[in-house]
Amino acid sequence: MEHVANWVAPIATTLAALLVAANLGARITGIGFIAFAVGSVGWMVIGAATGQASLIWQNAVLLLVNILGVWRWLGLRARYDKGAAAATRATL
């Protein structure tokens, strides 16, 4: 498990940073936060396997932040974008 996490954590975190930084819309940014959450879990596995409590705690907090990001960008923001698109279509 640690071997897999050693690859998944940095790849997921890097991909997530690229997706969020690109700011290509609510869906892509939300997917970035999902990737950040996967990375956080991976880092927590590494922390547990190597006895690094601070790494576990830091990524537990970041996992909560990432869950908030998923809710904001795939839940709340997606609803705003959908409403804005519907309003635009209605005015055309």
Jmol script that loads the backbone (N, CA, C; Angstrom):
load data "model"
ATOM      1  N   MET A   1       0.820  -1.190   0.000  1.00  0.00           N
ATOM      2  CA  MET A   1       0.000   0.000   0.000  1.00  0.00           C
ATOM      3  C   MET A   1       0.872   1.265   0.000  1.00  0.00           C
ATOM      4  N   GLU A   2       1.935   1.240   0.804  1.00  0.00           N
ATOM      5  CA  GLU A   2       2.812   2.409   0.855  1.00  0.00           C
ATOM      6  C   GLU A   2       3.458   2.664  -0.501  1.00  0.00           C
ATOM      7  N   HIS A   3       3.831   1.594  -1.202  1.00  0.00           N
ATOM      8  CA  HIS A   3       4.459   1.751  -2.519  1.00  0.00           C
ATOM      9  C   HIS A   3       3.510   2.468  -3.487  1.00  0.00           C
ATOM     10  N   VAL A   4       2.246   2.086  -3.495  1.00  0.00           N
ATOM     11  CA  VAL A   4       1.252   2.724  -4.362  1.00  0.00           C
ATOM     12  C   VAL A   4       1.062   4.185  -3.950  1.00  0.00           C
ATOM     13  N   ALA A   5       0.958   4.421  -2.643  1.00  0.00           N
ATOM     14  CA  ALA A   5       0.761   5.787  -2.145  1.00  0.00           C
ATOM     15  C   ALA A   5       1.949   6.682  -2.488  1.00  0.00           C
ATOM     16  N   ASN A   6       3.151   6.103  -2.519  1.00  0.00           N
ATOM     17  CA  ASN A   6       4.339   6.887  -2.877  1.00  0.00           C
ATOM     18  C   ASN A   6       4.261   7.429  -4.297  1.00  0.00           C
ATOM     19  N   TRP A   7       3.506   6.785  -5.154  1.00  0.00           N
ATOM     20  CA  TRP A   7       3.300   7.278  -6.521  1.00  0.00           C
ATOM     21  C   TRP A   7       2.032   8.103  -6.644  1.00  0.00           C
ATOM     22  N   VAL A   8       0.959   7.624  -6.045  1.00  0.00           N
ATOM     23  CA  VAL A   8      -0.341   8.287  -6.190  1.00  0.00           C
ATOM     24  C   VAL A   8      -0.339   9.681  -5.557  1.00  0.00           C
ATOM     25  N   ALA A   9       0.208   9.807  -4.351  1.00  0.00           N
ATOM     26  CA  ALA A   9       0.148  11.086  -3.630  1.00  0.00           C
ATOM     27  C   ALA A   9       0.790  12.237  -4.413  1.00  0.00           C
ATOM     28  N   PRO A  10       2.045  12.119  -4.851  1.00  0.00           N
ATOM     29  CA  PRO A  10       2.623  13.269  -5.569  1.00  0.00           C
ATOM     30  C   PRO A  10       2.012  13.499  -6.943  1.00  0.00           C
ATOM     31  N   ILE A  11       1.625  12.424  -7.632  1.00  0.00           N
ATOM     32  CA  ILE A  11       1.010  12.599  -8.957  1.00  0.00           C
ATOM     33  C   ILE A  11      -0.350  13.274  -8.821  1.00  0.00           C
ATOM     34  N   ALA A  12      -1.167  12.807  -7.880  1.00  0.00           N
ATOM     35  CA  ALA A  12      -2.496  13.399  -7.681  1.00  0.00           C
ATOM     36  C   ALA A  12      -2.382  14.856  -7.252  1.00  0.00           C
ATOM     37  N   THR A  13      -1.436  15.144  -6.362  1.00  0.00           N
ATOM     38  CA  THR A  13      -1.271  16.516  -5.885  1.00  0.00           C
ATOM     39  C   THR A  13      -0.823  17.446  -7.003  1.00  0.00           C
ATOM     40  N   THR A  14       0.108  16.988  -7.829  1.00  0.00           N
ATOM     41  CA  THR A  14       0.580  17.805  -8.953  1.00  0.00           C
ATOM     42  C   THR A  14      -0.526  18.032  -9.974  1.00  0.00           C
ATOM     43  N   LEU A  15      -1.245  16.967 -10.327  1.00  0.00           N
ATOM     44  CA  LEU A  15      -2.359  17.089 -11.265  1.00  0.00           C
ATOM     45  C   LEU A  15      -3.420  18.040 -10.718  1.00  0.00           C
ATOM     46  N   ALA A  16      -3.722  17.900  -9.438  1.00  0.00           N
ATOM     47  CA  ALA A  16      -4.721  18.771  -8.812  1.00  0.00           C
ATOM     48  C   ALA A  16      -4.309  20.239  -8.882  1.00  0.00           C
ATOM     49  N   ALA A  17      -3.050  20.505  -8.580  1.00  0.00           N
ATOM     50  CA  ALA A  17      -2.570  21.891  -8.625  1.00  0.00           C
ATOM     51  C   ALA A  17      -2.703  22.460 -10.031  1.00  0.00           C
ATOM     52  N   LEU A  18      -2.394  21.659 -11.038  1.00  0.00           N
ATOM     53  CA  LEU A  18      -2.529  22.116 -12.423  1.00  0.00           C
ATOM     54  C   LEU A  18      -3.988  22.407 -12.774  1.00  0.00           C
ATOM     55  N   LEU A  19      -4.890  21.516 -12.370  1.00  0.00           N
ATOM     56  CA  LEU A  19      -6.308  21.695 -12.689  1.00  0.00           C
ATOM     57  C   LEU A  19      -6.896  22.921 -11.999  1.00  0.00           C
ATOM     58  N   VAL A  20      -6.554  23.109 -10.734  1.00  0.00           N
ATOM     59  CA  VAL A  20      -7.091  24.255 -10.001  1.00  0.00           C
ATOM     60  C   VAL A  20      -6.478  25.556 -10.516  1.00  0.00           C
ATOM     61  N   ALA A  21      -5.182  25.548 -10.766  1.00  0.00           N
ATOM     62  CA  ALA A  21      -4.515  26.762 -11.253  1.00  0.00           C
ATOM     63  C   ALA A  21      -5.001  27.165 -12.641  1.00  0.00           C
ATOM     64  N   ALA A  22      -5.353  26.185 -13.466  1.00  0.00           N
ATOM     65  CA  ALA A  22      -5.811  26.473 -14.827  1.00  0.00           C
ATOM     66  C   ALA A  22      -7.136  27.238 -14.825  1.00  0.00           C
ATOM     67  N   ASN A  23      -7.964  27.023 -13.801  1.00  0.00           N
ATOM     68  CA  ASN A  23      -9.246  27.720 -13.667  1.00  0.00           C
ATOM     69  C   ASN A  23     -10.049  27.648 -14.965  1.00  0.00           C
ATOM     70  N   LEU A  24     -10.294  26.426 -15.422  1.00  0.00           N
ATOM     71  CA  LEU A  24     -11.006  26.195 -16.678  1.00  0.00           C
ATOM     72  C   LEU A  24     -12.505  25.995 -16.482  1.00  0.00           C
ATOM     73  N   GLY A  25     -13.021  26.433 -15.363  1.00  0.00           N
ATOM     74  CA  GLY A  25     -14.449  26.311 -15.101  1.00  0.00           C
ATOM     75  C   GLY A  25     -14.704  25.495 -13.850  1.00  0.00           C
ATOM     76  N   ALA A  26     -15.942  25.531 -13.406  1.00  0.00           N
ATOM     77  CA  ALA A  26     -16.322  24.889 -12.149  1.00  0.00           C
ATOM     78  C   ALA A  26     -16.057  23.396 -12.156  1.00  0.00           C
ATOM     79  N   ARG A  27     -16.393  22.729 -13.233  1.00  0.00           N
ATOM     80  CA  ARG A  27     -16.246  21.270 -13.279  1.00  0.00           C
ATOM     81  C   ARG A  27     -14.773  20.863 -13.188  1.00  0.00           C
ATOM     82  N   ILE A  28     -13.915  21.502 -13.955  1.00  0.00           N
ATOM     83  CA  ILE A  28     -12.489  21.152 -13.951  1.00  0.00           C
ATOM     84  C   ILE A  28     -11.863  21.483 -12.596  1.00  0.00           C
ATOM     85  N   THR A  29     -12.213  22.638 -12.037  1.00  0.00           N
ATOM     86  CA  THR A  29     -11.689  23.010 -10.724  1.00  0.00           C
ATOM     87  C   THR A  29     -12.172  22.024  -9.666  1.00  0.00           C
ATOM     88  N   GLY A  30     -13.427  21.615  -9.742  1.00  0.00           N
ATOM     89  CA  GLY A  30     -13.954  20.618  -8.813  1.00  0.00           C
ATOM     90  C   GLY A  30     -13.234  19.293  -8.927  1.00  0.00           C
ATOM     91  N   ILE A  31     -12.931  18.886 -10.150  1.00  0.00           N
ATOM     92  CA  ILE A  31     -12.163  17.652 -10.355  1.00  0.00           C
ATOM     93  C   ILE A  31     -10.769  17.811  -9.751  1.00  0.00           C
ATOM     94  N   GLY A  32     -10.216  19.018  -9.851  1.00  0.00           N
ATOM     95  CA  GLY A  32      -8.930  19.285  -9.211  1.00  0.00           C
ATOM     96  C   GLY A  32      -8.992  19.072  -7.707  1.00  0.00           C
ATOM     97  N   PHE A  33     -10.083  19.500  -7.087  1.00  0.00           N
ATOM     98  CA  PHE A  33     -10.220  19.288  -5.643  1.00  0.00           C
ATOM     99  C   PHE A  33     -10.419  17.811  -5.306  1.00  0.00           C
ATOM    100  N   ILE A  34     -11.052  17.059  -6.193  1.00  0.00           N
ATOM    101  CA  ILE A  34     -11.138  15.609  -5.984  1.00  0.00           C
ATOM    102  C   ILE A  34      -9.737  15.008  -6.031  1.00  0.00           C
ATOM    103  N   ALA A  35      -8.940  15.443  -6.998  1.00  0.00           N
ATOM    104  CA  ALA A  35      -7.562  14.949  -7.094  1.00  0.00           C
ATOM    105  C   ALA A  35      -6.759  15.356  -5.858  1.00  0.00           C
ATOM    106  N   PHE A  36      -6.965  16.581  -5.356  1.00  0.00           N
ATOM    107  CA  PHE A  36      -6.301  16.993  -4.114  1.00  0.00           C
ATOM    108  C   PHE A  36      -6.702  16.067  -2.962  1.00  0.00           C
ATOM    109  N   ALA A  37      -7.975  15.690  -2.894  1.00  0.00           N
ATOM    110  CA  ALA A  37      -8.442  14.801  -1.828  1.00  0.00           C
ATOM    111  C   ALA A  37      -7.765  13.434  -1.934  1.00  0.00           C
ATOM    112  N   VAL A  38      -7.643  12.918  -3.156  1.00  0.00           N
ATOM    113  CA  VAL A  38      -6.943  11.641  -3.362  1.00  0.00           C
ATOM    114  C   VAL A  38      -5.493  11.775  -2.909  1.00  0.00           C
ATOM    115  N   GLY A  39      -4.862  12.886  -3.281  1.00  0.00           N
ATOM    116  CA  GLY A  39      -3.491  13.124  -2.852  1.00  0.00           C
ATOM    117  C   GLY A  39      -3.368  13.192  -1.339  1.00  0.00           C
ATOM    118  N   SER A  40      -4.326  13.858  -0.679  1.00  0.00           N
ATOM    119  CA  SER A  40      -4.299  13.949   0.781  1.00  0.00           C
ATOM    120  C   SER A  40      -4.387  12.579   1.434  1.00  0.00           C
ATOM    121  N   VAL A  41      -5.251  11.742   0.907  1.00  0.00           N
ATOM    122  CA  VAL A  41      -5.360  10.379   1.448  1.00  0.00           C
ATOM    123  C   VAL A  41      -4.046   9.632   1.226  1.00  0.00           C
ATOM    124  N   GLY A  42      -3.460   9.791   0.046  1.00  0.00           N
ATOM    125  CA  GLY A  42      -2.172   9.157  -0.230  1.00  0.00           C
ATOM    126  C   GLY A  42      -1.093   9.616   0.725  1.00  0.00           C
ATOM    127  N   TRP A  43      -1.032  10.926   0.980  1.00  0.00           N
ATOM    128  CA  TRP A  43      -0.036  11.450   1.919  1.00  0.00           C
ATOM    129  C   TRP A  43      -0.302  10.951   3.332  1.00  0.00           C
ATOM    130  N   MET A  44      -1.572  10.768   3.690  1.00  0.00           N
ATOM    131  CA  MET A  44      -1.894  10.226   5.012  1.00  0.00           C
ATOM    132  C   MET A  44      -1.422   8.782   5.133  1.00  0.00           C
ATOM    133  N   VAL A  45      -1.557   8.011   4.064  1.00  0.00           N
ATOM    134  CA  VAL A  45      -1.065   6.623   4.070  1.00  0.00           C
ATOM    135  C   VAL A  45       0.449   6.615   4.241  1.00  0.00           C
ATOM    136  N   ILE A  46       1.130   7.487   3.511  1.00  0.00           N
ATOM    137  CA  ILE A  46       2.586   7.573   3.645  1.00  0.00           C
ATOM    138  C   ILE A  46       2.964   7.980   5.066  1.00  0.00           C
ATOM    139  N   GLY A  47       2.253   8.963   5.613  1.00  0.00           N
ATOM    140  CA  GLY A  47       2.517   9.386   6.982  1.00  0.00           C
ATOM    141  C   GLY A  47       2.325   8.264   7.982  1.00  0.00           C
ATOM    142  N   ALA A  48       1.287   7.468   7.793  1.00  0.00           N
ATOM    143  CA  ALA A  48       1.034   6.343   8.695  1.00  0.00           C
ATOM    144  C   ALA A  48       2.112   5.269   8.546  1.00  0.00           C
ATOM    145  N   ALA A  49       2.515   5.010   7.317  1.00  0.00           N
ATOM    146  CA  ALA A  49       3.513   3.968   7.066  1.00  0.00           C
ATOM    147  C   ALA A  49       4.900   4.352   7.579  1.00  0.00           C
ATOM    148  N   THR A  50       5.168   5.652   7.625  1.00  0.00           N
ATOM    149  CA  THR A  50       6.503   6.112   8.033  1.00  0.00           C
ATOM    150  C   THR A  50       6.513   6.733   9.430  1.00  0.00           C
ATOM    151  N   GLY A  51       5.379   6.700  10.107  1.00  0.00           N
ATOM    152  CA  GLY A  51       5.308   7.205  11.476  1.00  0.00           C
ATOM    153  C   GLY A  51       5.400   8.718  11.583  1.00  0.00           C
ATOM    154  N   GLN A  52       4.890   9.425  10.580  1.00  0.00           N
ATOM    155  CA  GLN A  52       4.937  10.891  10.586  1.00  0.00           C
ATOM    156  C   GLN A  52       3.553  11.450  10.931  1.00  0.00           C
ATOM    157  N   ALA A  53       3.327  11.633  12.209  1.00  0.00           N
ATOM    158  CA  ALA A  53       2.017  12.111  12.671  1.00  0.00           C
ATOM    159  C   ALA A  53       1.684  13.489  12.092  1.00  0.00           C
ATOM    160  N   SER A  54       2.683  14.349  11.967  1.00  0.00           N
ATOM    161  CA  SER A  54       2.412  15.694  11.443  1.00  0.00           C
ATOM    162  C   SER A  54       1.927  15.638  10.000  1.00  0.00           C
ATOM    163  N   LEU A  55       2.452  14.711   9.209  1.00  0.00           N
ATOM    164  CA  LEU A  55       1.999  14.555   7.821  1.00  0.00           C
ATOM    165  C   LEU A  55       0.557  14.064   7.779  1.00  0.00           C
ATOM    166  N   ILE A  56       0.230  13.176   8.684  1.00  0.00           N
ATOM    167  CA  ILE A  56      -1.147  12.672   8.764  1.00  0.00           C
ATOM    168  C   ILE A  56      -2.107  13.806   9.139  1.00  0.00           C
ATOM    169  N   TRP A  57      -1.779  14.552  10.186  1.00  0.00           N
ATOM    170  CA  TRP A  57      -2.663  15.625  10.646  1.00  0.00           C
ATOM    171  C   TRP A  57      -2.807  16.729   9.613  1.00  0.00           C
ATOM    172  N   GLN A  58      -1.697  17.110   9.004  1.00  0.00           N
ATOM    173  CA  GLN A  58      -1.759  18.166   7.993  1.00  0.00           C
ATOM    174  C   GLN A  58      -2.690  17.763   6.863  1.00  0.00           C
ATOM    175  N   ASN A  59      -2.569  16.531   6.399  1.00  0.00           N
ATOM    176  CA  ASN A  59      -3.377  16.088   5.267  1.00  0.00           C
ATOM    177  C   ASN A  59      -4.793  15.737   5.660  1.00  0.00           C
ATOM    178  N   ALA A  60      -5.026  15.440   6.929  1.00  0.00           N
ATOM    179  CA  ALA A  60      -6.408  15.271   7.401  1.00  0.00           C
ATOM    180  C   ALA A  60      -7.142  16.610   7.312  1.00  0.00           C
ATOM    181  N   VAL A  61      -6.461  17.683   7.721  1.00  0.00           N
ATOM    182  CA  VAL A  61      -7.059  19.014   7.620  1.00  0.00           C
ATOM    183  C   VAL A  61      -7.231  19.398   6.149  1.00  0.00           C
ATOM    184  N   LEU A  62      -6.204  19.133   5.330  1.00  0.00           N
ATOM    185  CA  LEU A  62      -6.311  19.445   3.905  1.00  0.00           C
ATOM    186  C   LEU A  62      -7.419  18.631   3.234  1.00  0.00           C
ATOM    187  N   LEU A  63      -7.643  17.409   3.683  1.00  0.00           N
ATOM    188  CA  LEU A  63      -8.738  16.607   3.134  1.00  0.00           C
ATOM    189  C   LEU A  63     -10.075  17.297   3.393  1.00  0.00           C
ATOM    190  N   LEU A  64     -10.255  17.844   4.588  1.00  0.00           N
ATOM    191  CA  LEU A  64     -11.488  18.582   4.881  1.00  0.00           C
ATOM    192  C   LEU A  64     -11.613  19.816   3.996  1.00  0.00           C
ATOM    193  N   VAL A  65     -10.508  20.532   3.805  1.00  0.00           N
ATOM    194  CA  VAL A  65     -10.512  21.703   2.922  1.00  0.00           C
ATOM    195  C   VAL A  65     -10.866  21.277   1.496  1.00  0.00           C
ATOM    196  N   ASN A  66     -10.304  20.158   1.049  1.00  0.00           N
ATOM    197  CA  ASN A  66     -10.578  19.672  -0.306  1.00  0.00           C
ATOM    198  C   ASN A  66     -12.023  19.232  -0.473  1.00  0.00           C
ATOM    199  N   ILE A  67     -12.590  18.643   0.558  1.00  0.00           N
ATOM    200  CA  ILE A  67     -14.011  18.279   0.512  1.00  0.00           C
ATOM    201  C   ILE A  67     -14.859  19.547   0.377  1.00  0.00           C
ATOM    202  N   LEU A  68     -14.483  20.597   1.100  1.00  0.00           N
ATOM    203  CA  LEU A  68     -15.157  21.887   0.954  1.00  0.00           C
ATOM    204  C   LEU A  68     -15.006  22.399  -0.478  1.00  0.00           C
ATOM    205  N   GLY A  69     -13.832  22.260  -1.060  1.00  0.00           N
ATOM    206  CA  GLY A  69     -13.608  22.677  -2.447  1.00  0.00           C
ATOM    207  C   GLY A  69     -14.470  21.898  -3.425  1.00  0.00           C
ATOM    208  N   VAL A  70     -14.598  20.597  -3.215  1.00  0.00           N
ATOM    209  CA  VAL A  70     -15.455  19.774  -4.081  1.00  0.00           C
ATOM    210  C   VAL A  70     -16.895  20.256  -3.977  1.00  0.00           C
ATOM    211  N   TRP A  71     -17.355  20.474  -2.746  1.00  0.00           N
ATOM    212  CA  TRP A  71     -18.739  20.936  -2.566  1.00  0.00           C
ATOM    213  C   TRP A  71     -18.946  22.292  -3.236  1.00  0.00           C
ATOM    214  N   ARG A  72     -17.976  23.197  -3.055  1.00  0.00           N
ATOM    215  CA  ARG A  72     -18.120  24.535  -3.611  1.00  0.00           C
ATOM    216  C   ARG A  72     -18.107  24.523  -5.132  1.00  0.00           C
ATOM    217  N   TRP A  73     -17.186  23.788  -5.734  1.00  0.00           N
ATOM    218  CA  TRP A  73     -17.008  23.847  -7.186  1.00  0.00           C
ATOM    219  C   TRP A  73     -17.875  22.863  -7.952  1.00  0.00           C
ATOM    220  N   LEU A  74     -18.181  21.717  -7.374  1.00  0.00           N
ATOM    221  CA  LEU A  74     -19.045  20.763  -8.084  1.00  0.00           C
ATOM    222  C   LEU A  74     -20.481  20.823  -7.608  1.00  0.00           C
ATOM    223  N   GLY A  75     -20.716  21.379  -6.460  1.00  0.00           N
ATOM    224  CA  GLY A  75     -22.069  21.511  -5.942  1.00  0.00           C
ATOM    225  C   GLY A  75     -22.590  22.910  -6.125  1.00  0.00           C
ATOM    226  N   LEU A  76     -22.143  23.792  -5.263  1.00  0.00           N
ATOM    227  CA  LEU A  76     -22.649  25.159  -5.234  1.00  0.00           C
ATOM    228  C   LEU A  76     -22.331  25.924  -6.512  1.00  0.00           C
ATOM    229  N   ARG A  77     -21.079  25.967  -6.925  1.00  0.00           N
ATOM    230  CA  ARG A  77     -20.685  26.745  -8.105  1.00  0.00           C
ATOM    231  C   ARG A  77     -21.315  26.182  -9.372  1.00  0.00           C
ATOM    232  N   ALA A  78     -21.407  24.867  -9.466  1.00  0.00           N
ATOM    233  CA  ALA A  78     -22.016  24.254 -10.649  1.00  0.00           C
ATOM    234  C   ALA A  78     -23.477  24.678 -10.777  1.00  0.00           C
ATOM    235  N   ARG A  79     -24.169  24.798  -9.638  1.00  0.00           N
ATOM    236  CA  ARG A  79     -25.559  25.255  -9.678  1.00  0.00           C
ATOM    237  C   ARG A  79     -25.642  26.705 -10.146  1.00  0.00           C
ATOM    238  N   TYR A  80     -24.695  27.541  -9.670  1.00  0.00           N
ATOM    239  CA  TYR A  80     -24.665  28.937 -10.128  1.00  0.00           C
ATOM    240  C   TYR A  80     -24.427  29.008 -11.628  1.00  0.00           C
ATOM    241  N   ASP A  81     -23.461  28.231 -12.112  1.00  0.00           N
ATOM    242  CA  ASP A  81     -23.150  28.245 -13.540  1.00  0.00           C
ATOM    243  C   ASP A  81     -24.337  27.756 -14.366  1.00  0.00           C
ATOM    244  N   LYS A  82     -25.009  26.736 -13.875  1.00  0.00           N
ATOM    245  CA  LYS A  82     -26.180  26.204 -14.580  1.00  0.00           C
ATOM    246  C   LYS A  82     -27.292  27.247 -14.627  1.00  0.00           C
ATOM    247  N   GLY A  83     -27.528  27.943 -13.512  1.00  0.00           N
ATOM    248  CA  GLY A  83     -28.538  29.004 -13.481  1.00  0.00           C
ATOM    249  C   GLY A  83     -28.175  30.168 -14.388  1.00  0.00           C
ATOM    250  N   ALA A  84     -26.886  30.532 -14.409  1.00  0.00           N
ATOM    251  CA  ALA A  84     -26.447  31.625 -15.274  1.00  0.00           C
ATOM    252  C   ALA A  84     -26.626  31.254 -16.743  1.00  0.00           C
ATOM    253  N   ALA A  85     -26.308  30.023 -17.090  1.00  0.00           N
ATOM    254  CA  ALA A  85     -26.463  29.571 -18.463  1.00  0.00           C
ATOM    255  C   ALA A  85     -27.935  29.579 -18.872  1.00  0.00           C
ATOM    256  N   ALA A  86     -28.802  29.155 -17.970  1.00  0.00           N
ATOM    257  CA  ALA A  86     -30.241  29.142 -18.255  1.00  0.00           C
ATOM    258  C   ALA A  86     -30.763  30.575 -18.422  1.00  0.00           C
ATOM    259  N   ALA A  87     -30.282  31.476 -17.593  1.00  0.00           N
ATOM    260  CA  ALA A  87     -30.715  32.872 -17.698  1.00  0.00           C
ATOM    261  C   ALA A  87     -30.234  33.489 -19.023  1.00  0.00           C
ATOM    262  N   THR A  88     -29.030  33.148 -19.427  1.00  0.00           N
ATOM    263  CA  THR A  88     -28.498  33.666 -20.689  1.00  0.00           C
ATOM    264  C   THR A  88     -29.324  33.154 -21.869  1.00  0.00           C
ATOM    265  N   ARG A  89     -29.651  31.865 -21.835  1.00  0.00           N
ATOM    266  CA  ARG A  89     -30.466  31.297 -22.913  1.00  0.00           C
ATOM    267  C   ARG A  89     -31.848  31.948 -22.955  1.00  0.00           C
ATOM    268  N   ALA A  90     -32.400  32.247 -21.798  1.00  0.00           N
ATOM    269  CA  ALA A  90     -33.735  32.838 -21.718  1.00  0.00           C
ATOM    270  C   ALA A  90     -33.769  34.261 -22.285  1.00  0.00           C
ATOM    271  N   THR A  91     -32.644  34.951 -22.256  1.00  0.00           N
ATOM    272  CA  THR A  91     -32.620  36.327 -22.741  1.00  0.00           C
ATOM    273  C   THR A  91     -32.291  36.423 -24.213  1.00  0.00           C
ATOM    274  N   LEU A  92     -31.916  35.328 -24.831  1.00  0.00           N
ATOM    275  CA  LEU A  92     -31.549  35.378 -26.246  1.00  0.00           C
ATOM    276  C   LEU A  92     -32.734  35.284 -27.171  1.00  0.00           C
TER     277      LEU A  92
END
end "model"
wireframe off; spacefill off
backbone 0.3
color backbone group
